[in-house]
Amino acid sequence: MSEKGDFFQGVPLKDRIASTTLLRTEPDRFWDGPVAYMPPLPKPPGLRQRRNRESTRALLPTEAESAGAEVPALPELGGKAKWHAMVIRWWESVWKSPMANEYLMADKESLFMLARLHQDFWTAKGRKDRQQAAAEIRQQGVRFGLSPIDRRRLQWEVEKGEQAADRTEKRRTRKEVTGKDPRDVLKVV
């Protein structure tokens, strides 16, 4: 390394810089070489200039609002086999979750398949079988927004309790205001 801190000794400047967003080339007041820094965080969706419509964006109801949802029955496994207690618990939690509002009847069959994978996971005889079932559950579960990262990717946001109350209050006040003439607020000066 030279006295000025040049890590790229003998390499042309154009080859030194992999990305202009991650590498600053102007000299620092303490160090003469390029300085790496983190790129800026993205703006919140409401402040972006380009507001492209996201096809999967949805505001889901609160957990309290979806807790009373109807849970479809699991199909019979056949023979003397019964569903594992953890699978039944998972099935109920999926259908009582806010994400269930986004599911169509066509999704029901895929959720049955996912329930069967959960059954395989909980009844697996060995560690390897359990790992294979867990890997498949992870891959299939992505389609239904069952984890926080999946909801983020699908742009599904669960409405917060206070947020939901504020929206309800705004709706109620909007209904009250519609009966009045908005010009009554104006006064002659």
C-alpha distance (Angstrom), angle and dihedral (degrees) to the residues before:
residue distance angle dihedral
M1 . . .
S2 3.80 . .
E3 3.79 126.2 .
K4 3.80 92.5 -95.4
G5 3.82 93.3 55.0
D6 3.81 96.5 -107.1
F7 3.81 106.4 168.2
F8 3.81 92.1 178.1
Q9 3.78 97.6 58.1
G10 3.80 109.8 -179.7
V11 3.84 94.8 3.7
P12 3.84 115.9 120.9
L13 3.83 115.2 -112.0
K14 3.81 94.0 -116.4
D15 3.82 90.0 59.0
R16 3.81 92.6 46.3
I17 3.75 96.0 62.9
A18 3.80 113.1 71.2
S19 3.79 95.5 174.1
T20 3.78 128.3 6.0
T21 3.81 90.6 -146.5
L22 3.78 93.6 58.5
L23 3.80 100.9 36.6
R24 3.79 125.6 53.9
T25 3.80 114.3 -156.2
E26 3.80 102.7 -170.6
P27 3.79 111.4 99.7
D28 3.77 119.1 -95.6
R29 3.80 116.3 -131.4
F30 3.82 90.4 -119.9
W31 3.79 100.7 33.9
D32 3.76 130.3 33.3
G33 3.83 100.2 -150.6
P34 3.78 132.7 81.2
V35 3.82 115.2 -68.1
A36 3.82 123.6 -143.8
Y37 3.79 118.5 -143.2
M38 3.80 138.8 168.5
P39 3.81 117.8 -94.5
P40 3.81 116.5 -114.0
L41 3.81 119.5 -87.3
P42 3.81 116.1 -103.4
K43 3.79 117.5 -96.4
P44 3.80 119.3 -105.2
P45 3.83 111.5 -91.9
G46 3.82 92.7 -108.8
L47 3.80 93.3 57.2
R48 3.79 98.9 47.4
Q49 3.78 116.6 110.7
R50 3.79 93.9 -142.4
R51 3.74 107.9 57.3
N52 3.77 100.7 -174.1
R53 3.75 111.2 -177.9
E54 3.77 111.7 -109.5
S55 3.78 110.4 -139.8
T56 3.82 97.1 -147.6
R57 3.81 99.6 36.5
A58 3.81 111.6 129.1
L59 3.78 138.6 162.5
L60 3.79 106.2 -138.1
P61 3.82 123.7 -153.0
T62 3.79 121.0 -104.3
E63 3.78 120.9 -86.0
A64 3.80 89.7 -111.1
E65 3.82 91.6 56.1
S66 3.81 93.1 49.0
A67 3.81 96.5 42.8
G68 3.80 92.3 88.1
A69 3.81 94.8 52.9
E70 3.79 120.4 131.0
V71 3.80 114.4 -101.3
P72 3.82 115.9 -145.1
A73 3.78 115.6 -132.5
L74 3.78 119.4 -101.8
P75 3.82 113.9 -116.8
E76 3.79 119.6 -109.1
L77 3.80 115.3 -90.8
G78 3.78 93.4 -143.6
G79 3.78 129.7 -117.1
K80 3.79 116.9 24.6
A81 3.80 93.8 -38.2
K82 3.79 116.9 121.9
W83 3.77 131.0 -166.1
H84 3.81 114.9 -93.3
A85 3.83 113.6 -110.5
M86 3.83 91.2 -119.0
V87 3.82 90.7 54.0
I88 3.81 91.3 52.3
R89 3.81 89.5 48.3
W90 3.83 90.8 49.0
W91 3.83 91.8 47.6
E92 3.80 92.4 52.5
S93 3.80 93.1 46.1
V94 3.82 91.5 51.0
W95 3.81 93.5 52.0
K96 3.81 93.7 43.3
S97 3.81 92.5 48.4
P98 3.82 123.3 100.4
M99 3.81 89.5 -112.0
A100 3.83 91.6 66.7
N101 3.83 89.2 76.9
E102 3.81 88.6 68.6
Y103 3.82 95.1 51.5
L104 3.79 119.9 101.7
M105 3.80 126.2 -153.0
A106 3.80 87.1 -102.4
D107 3.81 88.8 62.1
K108 3.79 91.3 58.2
E109 3.82 93.3 78.9
S110 3.80 91.7 51.6
L111 3.80 89.7 49.2
F112 3.83 88.7 52.3
M113 3.80 87.7 54.4
L114 3.82 89.8 49.3
A115 3.82 89.6 49.7
R116 3.81 88.6 53.3
L117 3.82 89.2 52.3
H118 3.81 89.1 51.6
Q119 3.82 88.1 50.9
D120 3.81 89.4 52.2
F121 3.80 89.9 49.4
W122 3.82 94.8 51.4
T123 3.81 94.7 42.8
A124 3.83 97.4 41.6
K125 3.80 114.0 133.8
G126 3.79 97.3 -149.9
R127 3.77 142.0 29.9
K128 3.81 93.9 -109.7
D129 3.82 92.8 53.9
R130 3.81 90.1 48.4
Q131 3.82 91.2 50.3
Q132 3.81 92.0 50.3
A133 3.80 91.5 49.4
A134 3.82 91.1 47.3
A135 3.82 91.2 51.8
E136 3.79 91.7 51.3
I137 3.83 91.7 45.6
R138 3.79 89.3 53.3
Q139 3.80 92.4 50.9
Q140 3.80 95.5 45.3
G141 3.81 94.7 41.9
V142 3.81 91.1 61.1
R143 3.80 89.7 73.8
F144 3.80 93.4 61.2
G145 3.82 102.5 47.3
L146 3.79 93.3 -117.7
S147 3.81 96.6 148.3
P148 3.81 130.0 51.9
I149 3.80 93.1 -111.3
D150 3.82 91.0 50.5
R151 3.80 91.0 51.5
R152 3.79 89.0 49.6
R153 3.81 91.4 51.5
L154 3.81 91.4 48.2
Q155 3.84 89.1 44.7
W156 3.78 91.9 -124.2
E157 3.77 113.9 153.9
V158 3.80 122.4 -169.1
E159 3.77 110.4 -135.2
K160 3.78 112.5 -117.4
G161 3.81 120.9 -126.1
E162 3.81 95.4 -113.5
Q163 3.77 91.0 40.8
A164 3.80 89.8 53.8
A165 3.81 91.8 48.4
D166 3.82 90.7 49.8
R167 3.80 91.7 50.8
T168 3.81 91.1 49.1
E169 3.80 90.5 49.2
K170 3.81 91.1 49.8
R171 3.80 90.6 50.5
R172 3.80 91.5 50.6
T173 3.80 93.8 48.2
R174 3.80 90.5 46.8
K175 3.81 89.4 56.0
E176 3.81 91.4 49.5
V177 3.82 93.2 49.4
T178 3.81 94.3 51.6
G179 3.82 91.2 72.1
K180 3.81 93.3 58.2
D181 3.77 128.8 71.9
P182 3.83 106.9 -109.8
R183 3.80 90.2 -148.5
D184 3.83 90.5 68.0
V185 3.79 87.3 82.4
L186 3.83 91.7 62.6
K187 3.82 118.7 89.2
V188 3.79 132.0 -165.6
V189 3.81 113.5 -113.8
